[in-house]
Amino acid sequence: QVQLVESGGGLVQAGASLRLSCAASGRTFSRYVMGWFRQAPGKEREFVAVISWRGGNTNYADSVKGRFTISRDNARGTVYLQMNSLKPEDTAVYYCAASTTLEIRASEYNHWGQGTQVTVSS
């Protein structure tokens, strides 16, 4: 079992940067693939980025490719999402999640954080 707590969200202007963090409890963090998802009001939760167990493989949604970077520190039990050149359409609640398989489908993730709000003003 792993518990996840996100932090780092906030209100920023378009073009700014934010770094989200997700801290995991327990000593099994390296056994999980970690993903970031987001959900905007009135929309379904969507995939943002995923990173493999040791960080060797990453994948991104087309909408964030080249602007967002996912990384992890297994020693600290933390996954990060560096978000640059933010756009108003990036406004959403951002969730980190843990899976035992390298997947981008939210249904494959069994553990979720509570989410952190990111709001980008134009």
N, CA, C and O of each residue as an XYZ file, in Angstrom:
488
protein
N       0.848     -1.176      0.000
C       0.000      0.000      0.000
C       0.890      1.235      0.000
O       1.923      1.263      0.669
N       0.494      2.241     -0.741
C       1.235      3.487     -0.788
C       0.245      4.636     -0.704
O      -0.815      4.604     -1.330
N       0.600      5.647      0.073
C      -0.218      6.855      0.171
C       0.529      7.996     -0.480
O       1.743      8.130     -0.326
N      -0.212      8.823     -1.214
C       0.390      9.873     -2.020
C      -0.154     11.238     -1.610
O      -1.353     11.402     -1.387
N       0.742     12.204     -1.517
C       0.346     13.568     -1.155
C       0.999     14.546     -2.121
O       2.223     14.654     -2.180
N       0.165     15.257     -2.878
C       0.666     16.243     -3.837
C       0.826     17.606     -3.174
O       0.167     17.921     -2.183
N       1.712     18.395     -3.746
C       1.896     19.782     -3.315
C       2.477     20.576     -4.473
O       2.948     20.009     -5.459
N       2.438     21.904     -4.338
C       3.081     22.754     -5.324
C       2.151     23.476     -6.275
O       2.599     24.274     -7.098
N       0.859     23.204     -6.169
C      -0.069     23.898     -7.045
C      -0.222     25.362     -6.654
O       0.289     25.800     -5.624
N      -0.931     26.111     -7.492
C      -1.145     27.513     -7.185
C      -1.728     28.258     -8.360
O      -2.114     27.668     -9.369
N      -1.784     29.580     -8.208
C      -2.297     30.470     -9.248
C      -1.124     31.203     -9.883
O      -0.357     31.876     -9.195
N      -0.990     31.071    -11.187
C       0.094     31.721    -11.907
C      -0.444     32.335    -13.186
O      -1.555     32.035    -13.622
N       0.366     33.198    -13.779
C       0.008     33.787    -15.063
C       0.501     32.909    -16.203
O       1.424     32.112    -16.035
N      -0.110     33.062    -17.335
C       0.318     32.324    -18.522
C       1.795     32.594    -18.795
O       2.269     33.726    -18.700
N       2.506     31.518    -19.139
C       3.926     31.623    -19.393
C       4.809     31.306    -18.208
O       6.017     31.124    -18.357
N       4.212     31.240    -17.034
C       4.976     30.965    -15.821
C       5.255     29.465    -15.682
O       4.822     28.649    -16.496
N       5.989     29.140    -14.628
C       6.342     27.750    -14.344
C       5.891     27.371    -12.942
O       5.782     28.219    -12.057
N       5.635     26.097    -12.760
C       5.342     25.521    -11.455
C       5.981     24.140    -11.404
O       6.143     23.474    -12.426
N       6.341     23.724    -10.192
C       6.788     22.354    -10.011
C       5.901     21.691     -8.975
O       5.813     22.126     -7.827
N       5.254     20.635     -9.408
C       4.438     19.836     -8.508
C       5.287     18.710     -7.920
O       6.169     18.159     -8.579
N       4.998     18.391     -6.682
C       5.654     17.265     -6.014
C       4.600     16.302     -5.509
O       3.480     16.694     -5.184
N       4.969     15.060     -5.450
C       4.086     14.030     -4.904
C       4.933     13.125     -4.030
O       5.793     12.392     -4.519
N       4.682     13.185     -2.740
C       5.441     12.384     -1.781
C       4.683     11.113     -1.447
O       3.484     11.145     -1.169
N       5.387     10.002     -1.475
C       4.784      8.703     -1.196
C       5.228      8.180      0.159
O       6.387      8.323      0.548
N       4.302      7.582      0.860
C       4.642      6.949      2.131
C       5.101      5.523      1.881
O       4.892      4.980      0.796
N       5.715      4.926      2.864
C       6.128      3.541      2.733
C       7.482      3.406      2.050
O       8.070      4.379      1.578
N       7.953      2.166      2.017
C       9.290      1.905      1.480
C       9.237      1.142      0.169
O      10.221      0.526     -0.239
N       8.070      1.184     -0.497
C       7.925      0.425     -1.735
C       7.792      1.326     -2.949
O       7.343      0.878     -4.004
N       8.174      2.581     -2.819
C       7.974      3.561     -3.890
C       8.586      3.102     -5.209
O       7.979      3.271     -6.267
N       9.763      2.534     -5.152
C      10.456      2.142     -6.386
C       9.775      0.983     -7.108
O      10.138      0.665     -8.241
N       8.806      0.356     -6.479
C       8.073     -0.727     -7.123
C       6.938     -0.224     -8.003
O       6.287     -1.005     -8.698
N       6.705      1.083     -7.968
C       5.561      1.636     -8.677
C       5.973      2.511     -9.849
O       6.925      3.287     -9.772
N       5.234      2.363    -10.926
C       5.217      3.357    -11.989
C       4.404      4.535    -11.463
O       3.383      4.351    -10.801
N       4.861      5.733    -11.760
C       4.170      6.918    -11.264
C       3.637      7.754    -12.424
O       4.318      7.968    -13.427
N       2.435      8.208    -12.263
C       1.815      9.021    -13.303
C       1.228     10.303    -12.746
O       0.913     10.404    -11.561
N       1.091     11.269    -13.622
C       0.361     12.504    -13.317
C      -0.846     12.573    -14.243
O      -0.751     12.312    -15.442
N      -1.954     12.922    -13.668
C      -3.194     13.113    -14.407
C      -3.770     14.467    -14.007
O      -3.349     15.060    -13.013
N      -4.732     14.950    -14.785
C      -5.384     16.198    -14.417
C      -6.854     16.146    -14.808
O      -7.262     15.409    -15.705
N      -7.626     16.952    -14.105
C      -9.053     17.019    -14.391
C      -9.510     18.461    -14.281
O      -9.421     19.090    -13.226
N     -10.000     18.963    -15.401
C     -10.537     20.317    -15.441
C     -12.033     20.256    -15.168
O     -12.648     19.208    -15.362
N     -12.627     21.351    -14.724
C     -14.067     21.354    -14.442
C     -14.877     20.925    -15.649
O     -14.684     21.433    -16.754
N     -15.780     19.989    -15.431
C     -16.656     19.527    -16.493
C     -16.009     18.583    -17.489
O     -16.627     18.203    -18.483
N     -14.765     18.204    -17.224
C     -14.065     17.316    -18.149
C     -13.644     16.040    -17.436
O     -13.603     15.975    -16.207
N     -13.335     15.035    -18.232
C     -12.862     13.782    -17.667
C     -11.395     13.909    -17.259
O     -10.654     14.751    -17.766
N     -11.008     13.052    -16.339
C      -9.604     13.010    -15.935
C      -8.765     12.556    -17.121
O      -9.130     11.608    -17.817
N      -7.637     13.233    -17.354
C      -6.808     12.895    -18.494
C      -5.362     12.663    -18.089
O      -4.864     13.233    -17.119
N      -4.717     11.827    -18.847
C      -3.305     11.513    -18.648
C      -2.439     12.722    -18.973
O      -2.698     13.450    -19.932
N      -1.410     12.924    -18.163
C      -0.449     14.001    -18.400
C       0.943     13.432    -18.672
O       1.556     13.737    -19.695
N       1.439     12.599    -17.743
C       2.797     12.080    -17.882
C       2.954     10.836    -17.032
O       2.234     10.638    -16.053
N       3.904     10.002    -17.419
C       4.195      8.786    -16.668
C       5.698      8.552    -16.666
O       6.401      8.918    -17.609
N       6.175      7.940    -15.598
C       7.592      7.616    -15.484
C       7.727      6.198    -14.945
O       6.987      5.795    -14.047
N       8.663      5.455    -15.489
C       8.857      4.054    -15.108
C       9.537      3.947    -13.748
O       9.899      4.954    -13.141
N       9.702      2.734    -13.287
C      10.127      2.463    -11.933
C      11.440      3.159    -11.549
O      11.557      3.715    -10.457
N      12.422      3.122    -12.455
C      13.700      3.754    -12.141
C      13.899      5.067    -12.884
O      14.951      5.699    -12.785
N      12.858      5.474    -13.640
C      12.934      6.755    -14.331
C      13.508      6.686    -15.729
O      13.711      7.721    -16.364
N      13.777      5.484    -16.226
C      14.397      5.370    -17.528
C      13.460      5.625    -18.693
O      13.898      5.973    -19.789
N      12.185      5.454    -18.454
C      11.190      5.667    -19.500
C      10.151      6.682    -19.048
O       9.652      6.624    -17.924
N       9.839      7.603    -19.934
C       8.796      8.592    -19.669
C       7.907      8.719    -20.899
O       8.305      8.398    -22.019
N       6.711      9.189    -20.659
C       5.771      9.405    -21.754
C       4.885     10.587    -21.374
O       4.580     10.798    -20.200
N       4.479     11.350    -22.378
C       3.708     12.568    -22.117
C       2.507     12.665    -23.048
O       2.518     12.147    -24.165
N       1.486     13.333    -22.566
C       0.379     13.697    -23.440
C       0.888     14.708    -24.460
O       1.765     15.518    -24.158
N       0.341     14.656    -25.652
C       0.779     15.577    -26.703
C       0.617     17.030    -26.282
O       1.410     17.889    -26.668
N      -0.407     17.297    -25.495
C      -0.706     18.680    -25.106
C       0.347     19.293    -24.192
O       0.415     20.515    -24.062
N       1.170     18.457    -23.556
C       2.177     18.988    -22.628
C       3.601     18.679    -23.068
O       4.559     19.144    -22.450
N       3.742     17.909    -24.118
C       5.069     17.496    -24.574
C       5.913     18.716    -24.907
O       5.460     19.623    -25.605
N       7.146     18.734    -24.402
C       8.034     19.856    -24.632
C       7.912     20.962    -23.602
O       8.762     21.850    -23.545
N       6.853     20.920    -22.777
C       6.664     21.937    -21.745
C       6.758     21.349    -20.336
O       7.241     22.010    -19.417
N       6.302     20.120    -20.170
C       6.294     19.459    -18.862
C       7.373     18.384    -18.822
O       7.687     17.756    -19.833
N       7.931     18.187    -17.632
C       8.924     17.139    -17.426
C       8.604     16.400    -16.139
O       8.459     17.005    -15.077
N       8.494     15.077    -16.249
C       8.274     14.241    -15.076
C       9.607     13.650    -14.642
O      10.428     13.270    -15.478
N       9.817     13.573    -13.338
C      11.035     12.967    -12.801
C      10.711     12.344    -11.457
O       9.653     12.596    -10.881
N      11.626     11.535    -10.965
C      11.397     10.898     -9.669
C      12.703     10.755     -8.923
O      13.780     10.669     -9.513
N      12.580     10.732     -7.618
C      13.715     10.499     -6.727
C      13.311      9.346     -5.813
O      12.599      9.544     -4.829
N      13.763      8.162     -6.140
C      13.336      6.986     -5.372
C      13.865      7.026     -3.933
O      13.223      6.500     -3.023
N      14.997      7.630     -3.730
C      15.536      7.727     -2.374
C      14.636      8.590     -1.480
O      14.511      8.348     -0.279
N      14.024      9.588     -2.087
C      13.128     10.478     -1.341
C      11.671     10.042     -1.436
O      10.812     10.593     -0.747
N      11.390      9.064     -2.275
C      10.014      8.626     -2.450
C       9.129      9.714     -3.028
O       7.985      9.883     -2.604
N       9.655     10.453     -3.996
C       8.934     11.605     -4.530
C       8.982     11.610     -6.051
O       9.999     11.272     -6.656
N       7.874     11.995     -6.651
C       7.803     12.216     -8.082
C       7.460     13.680     -8.306
O       6.710     14.285     -7.539
N       8.024     14.236     -9.369
C       7.860     15.650     -9.660
C       7.250     15.853    -11.037
O       7.353     15.000    -11.919
N       6.615     16.999    -11.195
C       6.153     17.423    -12.512
C       6.546     18.891    -12.678
O       5.933     19.784    -12.093
N       7.574     19.118    -13.481
C       7.991     20.477    -13.787
C       7.162     20.968    -14.948
O       7.153     20.359    -16.017
N       6.461     22.076    -14.739
C       5.559     22.600    -15.756
C       6.037     23.987    -16.166
O       6.037     24.918    -15.361
N       6.438     24.113    -17.407
C       6.915     25.394    -17.948
C       5.946     25.900    -19.004
O       5.121     25.148    -19.524
N       6.059     27.180    -19.308
C       5.221     27.802    -20.351
C       3.756     27.451    -20.161
O       3.079     27.022    -21.095
N       3.285     27.636    -18.957
C       1.904     27.251    -18.644
C       0.907     28.071    -19.441
O       1.121     29.248    -19.732
N      -0.190     27.411    -19.784
C      -1.267     28.015    -20.567
C      -2.564     27.948    -19.759
O      -2.701     27.099    -18.879
N      -3.506     28.829    -20.050
C      -4.790     28.764    -19.334
C      -5.456     27.394    -19.438
O      -6.143     26.963    -18.511
N      -5.256     26.720    -20.549
C      -5.865     25.395    -20.711
C      -5.215     24.321    -19.859
O      -5.700     23.191    -19.814
N      -4.136     24.653    -19.190
C      -3.529     23.721    -18.235
C      -4.224     23.775    -16.873
O      -3.916     22.980    -15.985
N      -5.144     24.693    -16.713
C      -5.863     24.820    -15.447
C      -6.638     23.545    -15.148
O      -7.449     23.100    -15.961
N      -6.390     22.962    -13.988
C      -7.023     21.703    -13.596
C      -6.564     21.333    -12.194
O      -5.659     21.951    -11.632
N      -7.203     20.319    -11.646
C      -6.674     19.657    -10.463
C      -5.728     18.570    -10.953
O      -6.090     17.748    -11.796
N      -4.529     18.576    -10.423
C      -3.512     17.620    -10.835
C      -3.365     16.542     -9.772
O      -3.250     16.828     -8.580
N      -3.372     15.290    -10.235
C      -3.277     14.142     -9.355
C      -2.050     13.315     -9.694
O      -1.732     13.121    -10.867
N      -1.365     12.830     -8.681
C      -0.370     11.800     -8.943
C      -0.987     10.453     -8.595
O      -1.904     10.360     -7.778
N      -0.469      9.424     -9.227
C      -1.022      8.093     -9.055
C       0.073      7.058     -9.223
O       1.085      7.298     -9.881
N      -0.151      5.895     -8.614
C       0.827      4.817     -8.656
C       0.218      3.573     -9.277
O      -0.932      3.225     -9.013
N       1.009      2.915    -10.103
C       0.573      1.701    -10.770
C       1.704      0.685    -10.742
O       2.875      1.044    -10.613
N       1.342     -0.589    -10.865
C       2.370     -1.622    -10.946
C       2.752     -1.930    -12.387
O       3.655     -2.731    -12.632
N       2.079     -1.305    -13.335
C       2.391     -1.500    -14.750
C       2.591     -0.154    -15.426
O       2.073      0.868    -14.975
N       3.347     -0.168    -16.510
C       3.650      1.062    -17.242
C       2.485      1.357    -18.185
O       2.417      0.854    -19.307
N       1.575      2.186    -17.689
C       0.326      2.440    -18.390
C       0.003      3.924    -18.385
O       0.470      4.677    -17.529
N      -0.809      4.333    -19.361
C      -1.291      5.708    -19.335
C      -2.785      5.768    -19.037
O      -3.351      6.853    -18.904
N      -3.425      4.605    -18.930
C      -4.859      4.589    -18.625
C      -5.067      4.747    -17.123
O      -4.475      4.024    -16.321
N      -5.907      5.690    -16.760
C      -6.166      5.954    -15.346
C      -6.702      4.723    -14.630
O      -6.457      4.544    -13.437
N      -7.421      3.884    -15.338
C      -8.004      2.688    -14.729
C      -6.950      1.702    -14.242
O      -7.259      0.816    -13.445
N      -5.714      1.842    -14.707
C      -4.642      0.937    -14.298
C      -3.924      1.406    -13.047
O      -3.013      0.734    -12.563
N      -4.322      2.544    -12.523
C      -3.674      3.100    -11.339
C      -4.534      2.836    -10.113
O      -5.715      3.182    -10.091
N      -3.947      2.227     -9.102
C      -4.708      1.815     -7.920
C      -4.590      2.779     -6.752
O      -5.388      2.733     -5.816
N      -3.600      3.647     -6.807
C      -3.363      4.546     -5.688
C      -3.319      5.974     -6.204
O      -2.631      6.277     -7.179
N      -4.059      6.842     -5.538
C      -4.192      8.229     -5.988
C      -3.993      9.193     -4.827
O      -4.344      8.901     -3.684
N      -3.422     10.346     -5.147
C      -3.353     11.427     -4.178
C      -4.650     12.218     -4.180
O      -5.579     11.921     -4.930
N      -4.691     13.224     -3.329
C      -5.916     14.010     -3.171
C      -6.028     15.126     -4.215
O      -7.098     15.711     -4.379
N      -4.953     15.418     -4.906
C      -4.953     16.423     -5.949
C      -4.482     17.787     -5.462
O      -4.599     18.119     -4.283
N      -3.950     18.562     -6.389
C      -3.537     19.927     -6.098
C      -3.988     20.812     -7.260
O      -3.827     20.458     -8.427
N      -4.552     21.965     -6.919
C      -5.133     22.844     -7.928
C      -4.053     23.675     -8.611
O      -3.199     24.272     -7.955
N      -4.107     23.701     -9.922
C      -3.264     24.587    -10.719
C      -4.195     25.484    -11.531
O      -5.046     25.005    -12.281
N      -4.019     26.775    -11.369
C      -4.827     27.738    -12.108
C      -3.904     28.689    -12.858
O      -3.026     29.317    -12.267
N      -4.114     28.785    -14.163
C      -3.283     29.631    -15.014
C      -4.169     30.731    -15.591
O      -5.118     30.458    -16.325
N      -3.854     31.952    -15.257
C      -4.634     33.084    -15.752
C      -4.021     33.626    -17.034
O      -2.812     33.547    -17.253
N      -4.882     34.175    -17.866
C      -4.410     34.700    -19.160
C      -3.999     36.159    -19.046
O      -3.578     36.761    -20.033
